Amino acid sequence: MNYHFGFSWKGLIIFLLPMIPNIFYFLTPASDISGKNANSHLILDVLEHGSQAIFFFLLIFVVRKQASEMRCPYIIGMAIMLIFYYGLWILYFTGNANSIIFLGMAVLPVVYFILAEIWLQNYLAIIPTVLFGIVHVINTYLSIAN
């Protein structure tokens, strides 16, 4: 499958773009449900963060020898997912968050990453990203349900 270890600037940028709102999140005082169930889902947390680390590694350090086109439907889809994701963060920061917003904040970046992995033809990263997405949505749901 023409994969090799290297460094992908595209992969790094793709990973960092959805992380921008998290910088603001960590700089603002906690005022949401995120701290309620800290460490109450240890197995889910390990699966979530482990799969996230794996797809992060694969996205950035496993590279296809073929170049990805800059103009394609995947880029448009990624941009749409990212814009909606940022919009949900704006709703969160303005105090307009509800369970639908939180679930959207869990789903949209996963769709964004899967589209990016397809665009980069990094199909190895899709499996841990899907696992991350499933567990991330479950963790989010459990956090807002309590």
C-alpha positions as CSV (number, residue, x, y, z in Angstrom):
1,M,0.0,0.0,0.0
2,N,2.8,2.5,-0.5
3,Y,3.0,3.8,3.1
4,H,6.2,4.9,4.7
5,F,7.2,6.6,7.9
6,G,7.8,10.3,7.5
7,F,6.3,13.6,8.5
8,S,3.2,15.1,7.1
9,W,2.7,18.8,7.5
10,K,-0.8,18.4,6.2
11,G,-1.5,15.8,8.8
12,L,-0.2,18.0,11.6
13,I,-2.3,21.0,10.4
14,I,-5.3,18.8,10.0
15,F,-4.9,17.6,13.6
16,L,-4.3,21.0,15.1
17,L,-7.2,22.9,13.5
18,P,-9.9,21.3,15.6
19,M,-7.7,21.8,18.7
20,I,-7.8,25.6,18.5
21,P,-11.1,25.9,20.5
22,N,-9.6,23.7,23.2
23,I,-6.9,26.3,23.9
24,F,-9.7,28.8,24.7
25,Y,-11.5,26.1,26.7
26,F,-8.5,25.5,28.9
27,L,-7.9,29.2,29.4
28,T,-11.5,29.8,30.6
29,P,-12.9,28.8,34.0
30,A,-14.8,25.5,33.9
31,S,-18.5,26.1,33.8
32,D,-19.9,23.0,32.1
33,I,-20.5,19.3,32.7
34,S,-17.1,18.1,31.7
35,G,-15.7,17.8,35.3
36,K,-18.7,15.8,36.7
37,N,-17.6,12.3,35.8
38,A,-13.8,12.6,35.9
39,N,-12.3,9.1,35.8
40,S,-15.7,7.3,36.3
41,H,-15.3,5.6,32.9
42,L,-11.7,4.5,33.1
43,I,-11.9,1.8,30.4
44,L,-13.7,4.2,28.0
45,D,-11.2,6.9,28.7
46,V,-8.3,4.6,28.0
47,L,-9.9,3.5,24.7
48,E,-10.7,7.1,23.8
49,H,-7.3,8.5,24.5
50,G,-5.4,5.5,23.2
51,S,-7.2,5.4,19.9
52,Q,-6.8,9.2,19.6
53,A,-3.1,8.9,20.1
54,I,-2.9,6.1,17.5
55,F,-4.8,8.0,14.8
56,F,-2.8,11.2,15.7
57,F,0.4,9.2,15.1
58,L,-0.8,7.6,11.9
59,L,-2.1,11.0,10.6
60,I,1.2,12.7,11.1
61,F,3.9,10.1,10.8
62,V,2.6,7.6,8.3
63,V,2.6,9.0,4.8
64,R,1.4,7.8,1.4
65,K,3.8,8.2,-1.5
66,Q,1.0,9.7,-3.7
67,A,0.2,13.4,-3.3
68,S,-3.3,14.5,-2.4
69,E,-5.1,17.0,-4.6
70,M,-5.8,20.3,-3.0
71,R,-9.1,20.7,-4.8
72,C,-11.5,17.9,-4.1
73,P,-14.8,17.2,-2.3
74,Y,-13.0,16.0,0.8
75,I,-11.5,19.4,1.4
76,I,-14.9,21.0,1.1
77,G,-16.4,18.5,3.5
78,M,-13.6,19.1,5.9
79,A,-14.1,22.8,5.8
80,I,-17.8,22.5,6.4
81,M,-17.3,20.2,9.4
82,L,-14.7,22.5,10.8
83,I,-16.9,25.6,10.4
84,F,-19.8,23.9,12.0
85,Y,-17.6,22.6,14.8
86,Y,-16.3,26.1,15.5
87,G,-19.9,27.3,15.4
88,L,-20.8,24.8,18.1
89,W,-17.8,26.0,20.2
90,I,-19.1,29.6,19.8
91,L,-22.5,28.5,21.1
92,Y,-20.8,26.7,24.0
93,F,-18.7,29.8,24.9
94,T,-21.7,32.1,24.8
95,G,-23.6,29.8,27.2
96,N,-26.0,28.4,24.7
97,A,-24.9,24.7,24.9
98,N,-27.2,21.8,25.4
99,S,-26.9,18.1,24.9
100,I,-27.3,18.3,21.1
101,I,-24.4,20.9,21.0
102,F,-22.2,18.6,23.1
103,L,-22.9,15.6,20.9
104,G,-22.3,17.6,17.8
105,M,-19.0,18.7,19.3
106,A,-18.1,15.0,19.7
107,V,-19.3,13.9,16.2
108,L,-18.1,16.7,13.8
109,P,-14.4,16.5,14.4
110,V,-14.5,12.7,13.9
111,V,-16.2,13.2,10.5
112,Y,-13.6,15.9,9.7
113,F,-10.7,13.6,10.6
114,I,-12.2,10.7,8.6
115,L,-12.6,13.0,5.5
116,A,-9.0,14.2,6.0
117,E,-7.7,10.6,6.2
118,I,-9.5,9.7,3.0
119,W,-8.2,12.9,1.3
120,L,-4.6,12.0,2.4
121,Q,-5.3,8.4,1.4
122,N,-4.2,7.4,4.9
123,Y,-6.6,4.5,5.2
124,L,-4.7,3.0,8.2
125,A,-5.8,5.9,10.4
126,I,-9.5,5.4,9.7
127,I,-9.9,2.4,12.0
128,P,-8.6,4.1,15.2
129,T,-10.5,7.3,14.3
130,V,-13.8,5.4,14.0
131,L,-13.0,3.7,17.4
132,F,-12.2,7.1,18.9
133,G,-15.4,8.5,17.5
134,I,-17.6,5.8,18.9
135,V,-16.0,6.0,22.4
136,H,-15.9,9.8,22.3
137,V,-19.6,10.0,21.6
138,I,-20.4,7.4,24.3
139,N,-18.2,9.3,26.8
140,T,-19.9,12.6,25.9
141,Y,-23.4,11.1,26.2
142,L,-22.5,9.6,29.6
143,S,-21.2,12.9,30.8
144,I,-24.3,14.9,29.8
145,A,-26.7,12.2,30.9
146,N,-25.6,12.4,34.6
